[in-house]
């Protein structure tokens, strides 16, 4: 059968990846079939696969040069395709076909060193949802598994970062900010801010995040691990990546009573988390931090999650016995080697709950690492000493997610942050918490 331009390009790209892994020759290699062996494919992935085959069969005329791919961002190790509504997976005709069976040029969650993809093959169902369970107001979005009651307000992306701002009806404004983690190249940091833009208090705020993991070499057959299922803020978890993204829909659940479900599978599996985040007053913001990432082994992935303090997470790992090429378009022998070692790629999602403010201090602003300061030198104010000279610059300081957060000691709409009075200086923790819950300052507190 005569191959189209796109089919030949796809075959060469995938075979080149196979050569890079195994050193095999291009001569005599068969055309990679669009199929997999092993566990049954989920009907939603079959649907997406049939669309891909139809599109490939129709593409006999070489297309014009494709445009750039807005929303495809990378730190050089992890690559994400961020859609304008904040979920993952965007089409990108200029990208290289991903390794393993059913490779794709769409980008969702990729490990750059070996070009493996976890979110885009088949029907891409990575997505999120936000809801008020008490007011019965909800909104959700994904690339291939439905969306509802979400309106994009703005989307900005560079080659390394992306920020999506959407409205959920007239009740929520939701921001997803994707930036490379400063702690490890194996993770992208995803800051989430949910603002109550309505006039009624929300008493039961929900957030859902889910991904259908499709992991090489045998795409649509993987092992998943879900940890921290009984942690605070975690309402429910399950391994069905096709469960509805609407937080108020009926969702399955894994058995309770243990914080970890290790190496579930093999199967066409995913990770679905429902979070319960408390009350949210009108005009207030609930902010928290999540992560997406990938690593060449399970140990590297777990070390990366530990580095950023994540205890609630999911892992997606391949169904592979360790022989053959895991990048081959024809797949590789199945087995537990991939689940035990995390090779060739371990994909991961992590969640950090909204931080609880316990205390804050009055300190001097750190202008440079050589600054020496004292607190309450005179009992009435902070004195900062640098090279024998002094100046007065007190600030309120707290630490969130291990990062120093500071605001000056001015008067804010919610009160005076620092009480500089005779005796020890104090910081008003309730004012600091109000500042970090304000739409004006919430992003500065993450």
N, C-alpha and C positions, 0 to 999 in steps of 0.2 A: 504494500500500500504506500502511495506517495505521501510523504510527511509534509505538513504545512511548515511555514517558516517558524511559527511559535513552537510547534512540536519538536522540530529539529533543534531549535535553540534550547528547549527545556531538556531534551535528552543529553545534549553535550554538556550542559551545565551540571546536571546531576551526575553524569559519568565522571566529569572532572573532579567532583567532590569525592566520588568513590576511589579514584586513582590516588587522590591526596591521602586517603586513609590506608589503602591496601597495596598500592603500587601496581595494580592490574593494568592490562593493556586495553585500549579502546577497541582493538580489532576483535570482531566476532561477538561484541556485547549485544544482547537482545534489546529491543525497544522496551523500556520499562512499562509494565501494565499499570493501569489505574485500579489496583486492588490490593488487598492485604490477606494474609492468612492468619488463622488463629481464632480469637474470640469474635462473636457476632458484632457487626457494626451497628451503632445506634441509628434508628430510622432518620433522625434529623441529619446525621452525617451522610447517610446514603443520598438524601435529597440534595445536599450541597455538592456531593460528588457527581451526581447526574448532571447538574447544571454546569459543572466544570467541564465534563466530557462533551456536552453539547456545544459549549462555547469553543472548545478546542477544535471540534470537527468543522465548525463554520469559519474558522480563521485561516483561509487559504491565501488571502492577499496580505502581503506585509503591511503593517499599519504605519502611519507616520510616526516620527520620533515622539515618544510619550512625554508628557509634561513631568515636572518635578512632583514629588509626593509630599504635600503638606501634612504635617503631623507625624512623619517618620523621624524619630529622634534616636540618638545613640550616644553613649559615653565611650564607645570603642570596644566595649565588652558585651553590654546588654543593649539590644535595640528594641524599641517599642513603636507600634503604630497607634497613635492616639487620635481618635475621632473627635470631631468638634463638640460632641455631647459628653466627652470624658471617658467613654469606654475604649477598649482596645480593639484593634484590627481595622486597617485601612488598605484599599487596593494600591499596589505600587508596581506598575509594569516594568519599571527600570531596575527593580531589585533582582537579586539572584534567586533562582528556584531553591527552596529549602531542601535539605537532605532528608533521607528516609522515604518511605512510600508516600504517595500522594503529595509530593512537594508542591509548593505554591509560591507565587511572587507576592501575594498579600503579606503584610507585616502585622503581626500582633504582638507576640513576645518571643524574641529570638536571642540565641546565644551566638554572638558574632564569631568567636574563634572556630567553630565547626559548622556554622550556618544551619543550626537546627531550630525549628519553629514549634511552638506549643499551642498557640491560640487560633491560628488562621486556617488550618486545613479543614475540609468538610464544611459544615455549617458553623460559622464562628459565633459562639454564644457567650464570650466574656462580656460582662456588663455589671451594672449596679442599679440599685433602687433606693429611694428615700420615701418614708411614709410617716404619717401621724396615725397610730393605731386607734387613738381615742377619737379623733375627728374623722376617721375613715377617708383620709386624703393620701394619695400615693402617686408616684411617678417612677418610671424605670426606662432603661435604654440599653441596647446592644446592637451589634452589627447584623446578626442573623437570627436572633431569637426574640424579636419583638421590642417595641418601645411604646410608651404612652404617657401623655401629660407632661412632656418635657419640651421646653422651648429654649433654644440656644440664644444666650444674650451676647456672648463674645467668645472668640477663640484666638489665641495667639501662640505661635510656635516658632522656635528657632531650630537649628540642627541638633540641639542638645536638650531643650526644655519645651514644655507645652503647658498651657493653662486654659482650662475650659470653665466657663461660667454659664450656668443654665438656671431657668426657673422651673419649679414644679408647681403648676397652677399659679395661684396667687398666695401660696403659703410659704414656699421655700425658695431660697436662692442657694444653689449648690456649686461650690468651686472645687475643682480637682487640679492640683498643681504638681506637675511631674518635673523633677529635677534629679540629676545624678546624686547619689548618696555621697557625702564627703567622707564617710567612714570606710567604704569598700566599693570597688569597681564592679562587684557582682550584684549590686542592688540599685534600683531606681527608687527614689523616695517619692511617695505620692501623698501630699498633704491634702486633707479633705476638710472643707469648711461648710457647715450647713447653717444658714441664717433663716430665722423666722421673720419673713417679710409681711406676715399677716397681722391681724389685730387681735387674734385669740391665742391664748397660751396653748402650747402643745405639751401634753402631759406624758406621752409615750412615744418618743422619737425612735424610729427604726432605720437601720441602714443595712442593705444587702450587697454583697459582692460575690461574684461567682465566675468560674472559668471552666470550660470543657477542655481538659488537658488532652492534647493529641501529640504524643511524644515519639520521636524516632527511636529505633529504626522501623518498628511496625506500627505506624500511625493508626489510631483508633483502638489500640490495645496497650494499656499501660497499668502501672501500679501507682496508687496515691497514698500519701500519709497525711493525716490531719491531727494537729497537736493543739493543746490548749482549749479543748472543747468545753471545759467547765470553768474557764477563767471568767472574771467579772466582765460584763458587757456582752458576752457571747450567749445568745439566746438559743441557737440551734446550728448544727452543722450536718452536712450529708455529702455523699460522694457522687451525686448525680449532677453533672454539669449542665443538664438541660432542665432542671427545676426552674419554675418561673422566677424572673428577676423582681417581680412585684413583691415587696416585703409583706404585703397583706394576703398574698395567695397561700393556698395550702402547700406546704413543703414537707418532704420526707425528713427523717431524722435518723441519725445513727444512735445506737444504744448509749444511754447515759451512764455515768458512774466512773468513767476513766477519762483522763485528759488527753489520751493519745490513741489513735487508730493507725497502726503501722502497716505499710505495704498491703493495702487492700487491693485485690485484683488477682490475675489480670482481667481487664475488661475495658470497655469504652467509657472511661470514668472521668470525673472532674472533682471540683471542690466548691461547695456552696456554704457561705457563712451568712447567718442572720445575726445582727447586733442590735441590742436594746440600749439606748443612750440617754434615758431619763427625760426630764422636762426641759422645755426650751421656751422662754418667755418671748413675747413680741419684741423685735429689735435686737435680740441676742443671737450669738453665734456659738455653735458647738464645733470645736476643731479637734482633729486627731490625725495620726500619721499611719500610713500603710506603706507597703513595699511590694514591688514586683522585681524578680531577678532570675538569674540562671548561673550555673557553675558546672565545671567539668566533673565533679564528683559530689557524693552526698556529704562527705566531711567538709568540703569547701563551702557547700551551701549552708550547712548547720553552723559553721564558724561565722559566716557572714551574718546570719540571723542573730546569733549570740552577740556579735559585735555591736549591733544596733539595739539590743535589748528586747528582741521579739520573742515571745513565748507562745503566741497563738499564730499558727501558720499552716500552710499546706505545701506538700511536695508532689511533683509529677515526674515519674521516672519510667524509662522504657522497658518493654517486655522483650528481653534479649538475653541470650546465654553467653555472650562475650566472644563468639566466633563470627567470622565473616566481617563484612564492612557495615557498620551501623548507618552509613550515609548512603548506601546503595538504594536506588529507586525501587528495586525488587524486594527490599526488606532483608532481614537477617534472621537466623534461627532464634526461636523464642526460648525464654528461660528466666530464672530469677537473678542472674548476674547483674542486670541493670538496676533491679530494686535494691540489691545488697550494696552495690558500690556507687550507684548514682551515675554510672557511665552509660552512654557518652555524654549525657546532659541531665542535670537535675534542675527542674524549673521550680520556682517558689513564689508564694504570696505570703506576706506577713502583716499583722495588725497590732498596733499599739493603742491601747484605750486612751480616751481623753485624760490628760494628766490632772491629778488632784493637787490643788495648791495647798501646801501645808504651812509654809512660812516664807518670808522674804526678809532681806536685810538692807540696811542703808550702807552703801559703800561709796568709794570714790571711783569715778569713771576711769577705766583703764585706757589711757591714751597710747601707751607703749609698754612692751614687756618688761622694761627696766624700772617702771614706776614703783615707788615705795609709798605706801599710804598708811595712815592710822585712822581709826574710827574713834570719835568722841575724845580727841586729844584735849579739847578744852571743856568737854562736858556739854557744849551747846551746839556744836556743828562738827562736820567732818573736815579734816585738814589733810590735803594731799601734798606730799613732799617729793620733789624731783630735783636732784642735784643741789640740794640745799635751799631751794626756793619752795614756797608754799602757795597754794591757791585753793579756793573753795569750790568744788564741783561735786556735791553729793548726788547720788542716784539710787533709786530703788532697784534691787537685783533679786532675781530668782533663776532657778535652773529648770528647764523643761526639756525632756528627752536628752539630758546631758549637756544642753547648750545654755550658755549664759544669756539671759534676757534682761534688758535694763531699760528703764524709762527715767527721764529726769524728774526731779522732785517738785514739778509744777503742779498747779491745780487743774484737774481734769473735770469733765462734766459730772463724773461720778464721785468726786471728792479729791482731797489732797492725799497724794500717795505717801509722802514722807512726813513724819512728824518730828521736825527738828526743834527740840525744846530743851531747856536745861535738864541735864541728866542724860542717860543713854538715848541716842536717836533710835527711833523705831520706824518700821515700815508697815503700812496698813494693808494687810493681806487681802481683806475683802475688796478694797479699792483696786488692788492689782488684779484680782480675779475678774472684777467688772471691766477693767481695761481690756483684758485678754478675751472677754466675751463680746466686745464691741466690734461692729463691722469696720470701724476706722482703724483698729489696731490689731485685730485677731491674727492677721497674717504675720505680724511681727513677733507673735508669741509661739511660732512653730519653727 
